[in-house]
């Protein structure tokens, strides 16, 4: 329904098809950026927008030729930063506290999921990416204290693998306390910690449930957009469900 409305030929359809045609001819991509202002439209899952391709309706955001993102109004706009130095430095937090099941009825992050992430990131070494881990069960656990310790390393990329939730107090990531138990970190605490990073990272990937959830608690900006709006990162990918 969103796609049929937005890409109606009387609205954006004709111009959009012209842009796609020109991009295809020049072997370019079309980055679709959505700026959604009315509050009542914020809760719609715009990331699931469909577009018409060869007489079929297909998800726009799943096509490599048409990357899709929402723009976020910035508290203090700053020019986009381009990184030329190598290696690219990535901080990865893998959080699976010992009392996840007892306190929140959540399954631990499985060994298979951890290993899959390690293998994927290990393959990036050839592309000059250097990875630092804060991981449950290791000598460097995923606590905010350890986060602050490694902050001076100036990371370009941050990846969270953990549980998350939308709560009446806003989005929460379930990181760890020093004793290995759950530390429910709300958006403001995470932003305050990430503000210590200087220069700020380019990008944050949140493999954490509901880190972009909007519909349940309208008073709070979801975690992913909040990280961008506060200037902690230039872009974020987060989960709406």
N, C-alpha and C positions, 0 to 999 in steps of 0.2 A: 504493500500500500504506500509506503514512504517513497519507494523508487518510482512507482507509477505517477505519483503526484509531483515529485521534484523534477523528474526527467520528462514530464509532459512537454510536447513540442511547443506549447504556448508559454511555457515557463523557461526551463533550462535545456530541454531536450535537443533542439536543433543546434544551438551554440555548442553544447557539450559534445555532440557527435562530430561537429567540425573540428573541435580541439583534439578529440581522439584520433581522427583521421590524419590531421597534420602531425601529431606526435608519432603515430605509427610510420608515416612516410619518412620522418627524420630519425627513426629508431630512438625515440625518447619516451620517458615515462610521464604520466600526468599525476602529480600529487594533488589529491583532492583534500582540501582543508575546510572543515565545517566550523562556522562560528555561530553557535546557537545561543541567542540572547533571551527569548521569553522563558521564564522559569518553568512554565507548564510544559515546555518542549524539552527541557533538560533531561527529564526522566526517560525519554524514549531511547531505545537502543539504536542510535544512529550508526553505530559501527556495523550493524547488520544490514545496512542499506544495500538494496539490489540495483543492478543496472542491466539494461538490455544489451545482449551481445549475440549477434548472429541469430536473431529471432528467439533467443532464450533469455530468461531473467536469471542472472547469476550474482552471487555476493560480490559487491564492488571491492570490499576490503581484503578479499582473499586472492585477488589477482595482482601479480607482481607489477604489472604495467600501470596499475592505478592505486598506489599506496594511499591509505585513508587515515586522516587524523582529525581530532577536534582541536581548535585553537583555544587557548586559555588566556583570559586577560591577566596581564602581569602587574604585580604591585609596583615594581620598579623595573621598567623595561630596560634591557641591556642588549647590546649588539650580539648576534649569534657568534659563537666562538668556533673557529676551525682549528683542529689539532693536526699538526704536521709531524710532531715528534713521535719517535718509536723507541721502545715498544709502547703499545697502548696498555694501560694498567687497569685491570678489572678487580673489583672487590666482590666476592661472593659470600653471602651469608646463608648457611643451611641450618635451619633451626628446627629441632625435634626434641623439645623438653621432655623430661622423664615423666611428668604428671599430666601430659596432654589428655590422655584418655580419662583419667580419674577426675580431672577438674572440668574438662570441656567436651568429653565424649568424642574426641578426635583421634583418628589413627595416627601413629607416628609416621614421619616421612620414611618410606620404605628404603631398604638398602638398594633395591633395584633402581629406584628413582635417583638416589644419590649417585650411584655408579654411572648411570646414564648421563647425568649432568657432568660428572668428572670426565667421562670419555669425550663428550662433545667439546668441552673447554680445552682438554688436552690437545685436541686436533687443531686448535687455534694457534698453538705455539709456532707453527710454520708461517703463520700470518703476523708474527711479531706481536702477540698478545700475551701479557704476563699476568697471571692470576694469583691473587691472595685469597685464602679461604679463612672464614670464621665459621667453624662447623661444630655441631653438637658431638660430644664424645672425643674431641681433640684437645690439644694443649691450648688452642686459641678458639674458645667458644663464641657463639653469636650473641654476645651481650653488648649493651650500649657502652659499657666501660672499655671493652676491647675495640669497639668501633672508634672510640675517641683516641685510643692508643695508636691505631694505624692511620688515622686521619691525615697526618702530615705526609703520607706517601703520595698525595695528589692523584687520586684515581679519576680516570676518564669515564669508566662504566661501573655501574653497581647492579648486582643481580641478587634478588631475594628468592629463596626457595623455602617457604614456610606456610603455616596456616594463617588465615586472616578472617576477619568478620566485620560486618557492618553492625554497630551497636547503637543504642540510644545516645551514647557519648561520642559517636563518630567512628571512623574506621580504626581497626586494631590489627596489629601484627603480633603474633605470638612468638616473641623472641625468648631469650633465656636470662635468668638471674645468675649470679656467680655460683649458686649452689646447684645449677642445672634444672631448676624448676621454672615453670612458665612465668614470663614477664609480659603481660599484655601492654604493648607499647601503642599508645594512641597517637594520632597524627601529629599533634603539637609537639610531643616528646621527640618523635623521629625527626621532624623538621628542625627543632632546636639543635639536635645532634648533627644533622647533615649540614647545618649552617657553618659548622666548624671547618668544613672542607673548603680549601682555598688553593687553587682555583676550583670552582664548582664543577662537578661531573657534567658530561654532556647528556647522559642517558641513564635511566633506571628501569630495569625490567622487574616487575613484581609478579612472580609466580606464586600468588597468594590469593585465596578466594575473597571475593567481594571487595577487592582493593580499588575498584572503580564503581561500586554499587551506589546508585543515586536515589532509587525510588523509595526506599524505606524511611530515610531520615533526612528530610529536605533542608534542615537547618545547617547541615555540614557539607562542605565541599569534599568529595571523595579523595582518598589518599593520593592516587596518581595525579589528578589535576592539581591538588593542593601543593605537591612537591614542585610542580612547574610554576604555579602562580607565585609561590614564595621565593622563587629564584634558586631553589636547591639544585635543579637540573633543567636542561633545556627541553627535554622530551621524556615521556614515560609511557610504558605499556603496562596496563593493569587489567584485572579481571572483573567484569561486571557481575558475574554469577559465582 
